[in-house]
Amino acid sequence: MPYASGESPRMGDYVKNQWEQPGTVTGVHSPQDGQEHVSIRWDDGGVDLPLASPCEFTLISRSA
């Protein structure tokens, strides 16, 4: 499942949620049902988000 901006998630992506809170993707999980989920480490030091749907995020930047 892609981000709201259309790209497929990758580890290390810099993303933001609907409240403009930025974070880094620390893991991409693909369970057998085919629905991808991402783990996010927030920039503000908040609690890591263990699993969320990529469609809840917009890609800000990606390493080459």
N, C-alpha and C positions, 0 to 999 in steps of 0.2 A: 504494500500500500504506500503510495507516495505522500510527500509533504503536501500541505495546502497549496504550495507554490508549484507542485507538479514533479519535483525531482525525487528520485529514489533515495532513501536514507542510507548514509554511510557513517561508519565510526569516525569521529573527529569533526563532523559537521558542526558548524556554529549556527544555532537556530534561535528563534524566539517564539513565545506562545502568544495567545490572543491578547494578553495584557502587556505585551512588549517585553516580557521578562526573558533575557538572553541566557543561553546555556550551551553546553557542549554535549554532543551525543557520545556516550561512553560505551554503548553496546547496541547492536541491532539483533533482534531475536526473531526467528522465523519458525514458529511452531508448525506442526503438521497440518493444521487447518489452513495454512497459507496466509494468515493475517500477520503481517509484520508488526513488531512493537519495538520501541526504542527506550533506552535508559538515558536520562539526562542528568548532568551535573550543573547546577545553577551557578552563575557567576557571583551572586550575592552571598554565597556560602550556605544557602538554604539546603534543606535535606534533599539528597539525590532522589530523583523520581525513578522508581524501579522499572516500571513498564507503562508505556503510553502509546497510543496510536500515533503514527507519524503525521496523519492528517490534521492533528491538533497544532502543528508547528509550521513555520515558514522558514525556509533556508535563508540565512544571512550571508554566509560565506563557506567556502570549502577549500581545503588544501589541494594543491595540484597533484 
